[in-house]
Amino acid sequence: MSDKKSSSSPKPGANVRLSRREILKGSLYTAAGLAMAGRCAQASAITAPAPLKAKAKSVIQIWMWGGPSHIDTFDPKPDAGNDYTGPLNKPIATNVDGIRIGQSLPGLAKLADKYSIIRSMNHGNNGHETASYITQTGRKAGGRDVFPCVGGVVSLFKGRNAGYKGLIPPYIVLTRPQGRFSEAGFLGSKYKPFATGGDPGKKEFLVEGIAAPGITRARQKARRELLHKLDKLGGAMKDDPRIRALGKSEDEAYDLILGDAGKVFDLSTEKEELREAYGMNTFGQSCLMARRLVEKGVPYITINYNGWDTHKGHFQTMRRKLPELDNGMSTLLTDLSQRGLLDSTIVWWGGEFGRTPKIQWDPPWNGGRSHYGRVFSTVVAGGGFKGGHVVGSTDAKAETVKDRPVYPWDLIGSMYELLGIDPQAKLPHPQGKTVLATATAKDGYKIGGRLTEIM
């Protein structure tokens, strides 16, 4: 059914070289050493092209770990029959004439003017690891190089080397790493995300390394004072420039743990009604947390939303997961918009692939859907993306692309442009290879083209 809106290594001088994870775990010397290394370390020489005019400052990626069903969410096919729709056969109208979405997403149906749906995403790969890599890096799997994902590239061009001053790391994952591939690729560990751990849906969100169960703020301060009393060497060398630098770094580390910077993770300061609107669950509160991180200027936030690999009992799972998705994502879009943040924040929803349109009714699947990389849906909003449009379409049973194929590198290049990152900018490669931020036809890729119809 057609839609009316359809459009076809550190420098010398760093005494300590340790990881960000260790700084956040509270060690005085680790914290100081890392922060100093963070200032001294610079990326390999980057050929900086003339900057593009950025419309977006941040990205919130809602990563649907496991692959969501496109036919049950943003590409419904009510006439395909029960073997395709199952009980989800009554799509609902949105606030944009001609666009309908799945019946379990009433909140998002009221906000279709704020987002656009890409119904013709495809890459043809049905493996979780490889499809995740392709979708998030915009590169084919299997080559010698391990490419960085979008978050790693944004951290390179929008992070500390590009003027980002926040104490919070520029690339955050809520709440655990995806575990499917190396997010930083050949850029190295400096560009890996900081995974918060914990659960923002719990009464107290204990971010790994920033808060610890059973340790009060007063006790943390007392521990710091004790460390200073024991640090005789540091006291004796307090006028040494290197020690002063370490002291400044320590102050910043403790500000993240005990000061204003770390307060961003305290959701108890939000109104209870707003928290409930997001949903008092891990996903809903992760959406709220993402909004708070955007307010702090964090360039890239991923919400790792698992539970979508529904080989068995698909519809039982959808009865729980789809309302949860609807509440969290619709409230996020509304909240960003009301605070004047949506125009400068890209919200990117999607997973590694879709799921088979035809339902597997037989045991042991009992109404399951398998992996499907031939075609799937993605949703984008804000940050320069227009709302109220549909890009591409599928056939009558959502099994193949009907028109306007869009590949992951097309979408990623479009997001880079809106972020003011040249898609053809050179990435620093450890072996000095010329590697561009996005793949091109010269690299043997099919190109669907930038999403100019919604930019």
Secondary structure, DSSP 8 states (H G I E B T S, - for coil): ---TTEE----TT-S----HHHHHTT-HHHHHHHHHHHHH---S----------S-SEEEEEEETT---STTTTS--GGG-HHHHTT----EE-SSTT-EE-TT-HHHHTTGGGEEEEEEE------HHHHHHHHHHSS-SSSSS----HHHHHHHHHSGGGT---SS-SEEEESS---SS-SSGGG-GGGS-EE--S-TTSSS---TTT--TT--HHHHHHHHHHHHHH-HHHHHTTTSHHHHHHHHHHHHHHHHHHSTGGGGG-GGGS-HHHHHHH-SSHHHHHHHHHHHHHHTT-SEEEEEE-----SSSHHHHHHHHHHHHHHHHHHHHHHHHHTT-GGGEEEEEE-S-EE-SS-B-STTTSSB--EE-SSEEEEEEBTTB-SSEEE-EE-TTS-SEEE--B-HHHHHHHHHHHTT--TT-EE--TT---EESS--GGGT-------GGG-
